Amino acid sequence: MANEVIAALISSLRSKSEEVGTAAELQSSVEGQNPLWVVHLGTISTTVRWDNPYHNSLTDAKLSVMAWGFHYVLPHGGRMMRADPANETRYELDLLDEQWVWREDGDGEPLPSEELAETIFHDLVDRAFSPPPQNQHFSF
């Protein structure tokens, strides 16, 4: 079931990216068993990573949404970028009235996948037109 909910979230993010045309780009990668998606808008990015340590349970599963003040490069060839995100928000899946929803830190307002995608994308657009964050350090 979680795979279907994740697929709906990513589909909504892809739709949002396509709405703005070539200005936004959605890429994906798999680090071990943890899928990672990155949305670029101009010179900044947001990553969305699904971490689920157990295949038959959602215990300890989380979705990490990380805001980056630069163009995040997906891992490849064994090289990982070492950096601190400008912001990180975690979400957990919850079953509410027979519908899967996301809750920030497990106890926030329930958000269907489409609304979470909208929130993620609006945050990216807001950051794209804001001054760059200070003190963001990274290395390879």
Buried (B, 14 or more C-beta within 10 A) or exposed (E): EBEEBBEBBBEBBBBBBEEBEEEBEBBEBEEEEEBBBBBBBEEBBBBBBBBBEEEEEBEEBBBBBBBBBBEBBBEEEEEEEEBEBBBEBBBBBBEEEEEBBBBBEEEBEBBBBBBBBBBBBEBBBEBBEEEEBEEEEBEE
